[in-house]
Amino acid sequence: MKNAVFSRLLALFALVLMAAPASAQTFNAQEQAEIRAVVREYLVRNPDVLREALDALETRVSAERWQEIKSDPRDFAIGPADAPVTIVEFYDYRCAYCHASLEWVIDLTRSRRDVRVVFKELPILSQESHEASLAAIAAMPQGRFLQFHRALMSFPLNRELNSVEIDRIARQSGIDVARMRRAMSDQAIVQLLQDNRGHAVDYNITGTPGFVINGELISGFNEPLLNARIREATREARERRTAQR
């Protein structure tokens, strides 16, 4: 992460020196070299300045990344948009630990009005997973996503989740299967799954489930750790509100 941020900072610095039309063009090559030398010497003598700049850039990048994954209008979410605690779950329908976490997630959506849960499809285990995620996203406009999601996540792992089963589960969940199947070829749905994989890479999510709680990743289904993080995030949010008064 530090190396990536450092590279971005250097690129930004180079642009300032070389791409500013009103100033850089007025310096000749020798003068630009002298400016670089002065800046380099200053940074060598004052490394804390560079460290502070790197930390500030990393904080900004992290905030932008978190804002992007928690507020994507293409995802299904439950809870107030302004909830002090947001949980983004990356999951796969063929993941045993995702199955195990299902009722914990659903219980949160029922019992906590101060928590928002964002459901983010991350089919990484099999072609079955991929087809199920395409179906779930394609069915979302029909208004039965949660019912369909729970049914897919409850399907036994020792049975094949093939197209016939996906259609059967969709039909039982109140989904118009023909409409769902037509929508599954929509490039926008394929793009959403690609974007989700990119977000997973950004957060170093290498397996499912991955829970990002107010920007902090908790890998796997560790219920005590997840509950502790929610309590911590709630306390942090309360302290921020108090400080703003």
Phi, psi and omega in degrees: 000313180300318180297320180295316179295319179298318179297320179294322179295318179295320179297319178296318179297319179296321178296320179299319182284324191252342188248357180283112188291331186276344185237309185299327182289344180274352180260137174278179185299320181294318181294320178295322178296320179294321178297315179299320180296319179296314180297317180298315180297320180297317181292324177295320180283337183229066184297338179297332179296314179294320179297318178296320179295319178296317180296319180295319179293319179297319178298317180294316180297318179297318179295318179294320180295317180296316179301322182292317184279334183273345187238021179288115183295348180281343181273152171278138181215151176234132178118163182298140179298333181258021179302140181293338179236125177240131178245122175254119179256123171265126187215164178228134184291348178253016183265123182298321182287332173293319176300316183295329184274353188305307184292328176297316180296313181298320179298323177299317182293338181268325191258344184241112177277349181261011182236136174245133180247127178251127182264119184236113182292129176221075182282102185238355188266331185193170174295328175302315179301315183297314181295320179297320179292319175302317181295317182297316179292318181297329182276348186306317181298345180279356173079017181235030187299311186298319178298316180294316179302311182297321180293318178296319182287343179263356182293132185304136182287342180272007176242152182283125178270074184271183184299320181298316180292319179300316179295320180296315180296319179299314182298317180292338179271003178089020182266139170284104188294318180299316178297319178299314182296322177297320183286338185295340179269001180295127182298333180295327179288318176300319181295322179299316178296322177295318179297319179298322177295322177297319177297321179298320177297316180302323182265008180057038176274113184252356178204175180241154355281159172235122180251121176254113185249111184048041174095351183252130183278132167242113183275138177078176180260088175248092189302314178300319180293320179296316179295323178295319179293323178296318177298318180295316180296323177297316179296317179299318180295319179296319180293324178295318179297320179295319181292334182277348181283000000 
